[in-house]
């Protein structure tokens, strides 16, 4: 419901508060994968 109220702002706030750590972890995993593939 919150997403519909403020649109992108709500999304950004939600991602910033809740997603920072998760995004970092996911990014690290993805980066590691691509790095490994490229290095091979």
C-alpha positions in Angstrom: 0.0 0.0 0.0 2.8 2.4 0.8 4.3 2.0 -2.7 1.2 3.4 -4.3 1.1 6.4 -2.0 4.5 8.1 -2.7 5.5 6.1 -5.7 9.3 6.1 -6.4 10.0 8.0 -3.2 8.5 5.2 -1.0 10.4 2.6 -3.1 13.7 4.4 -2.6 13.1 4.9 1.1 12.2 1.2 1.5 15.2 0.1 -0.5 17.5 2.4 1.4 16.3 1.4 4.9 15.7 -2.3 4.3 17.8 -3.2 1.3 21.2 -1.7 1.9 22.7 -4.7 3.5 20.9 -7.2 1.3 21.9 -5.3 -1.8 25.5 -5.2 -0.7 25.5 -9.0 -0.1 23.8 -9.7 -3.4 26.1 -7.4 -5.2 29.2 -9.0 -3.6 27.9 -12.5 -4.7 27.2 -11.4 -8.2 30.5 -9.5 -8.5 32.4 -12.6 -7.2 30.6 -14.8 -9.8 31.3 -12.5 -12.7 34.9 -11.9 -11.5 35.5 -15.7 -11.3 34.0 -16.3 -14.7 36.1 -13.6 -16.3 39.3 -14.6 -14.6 38.9 -18.2 -15.8 
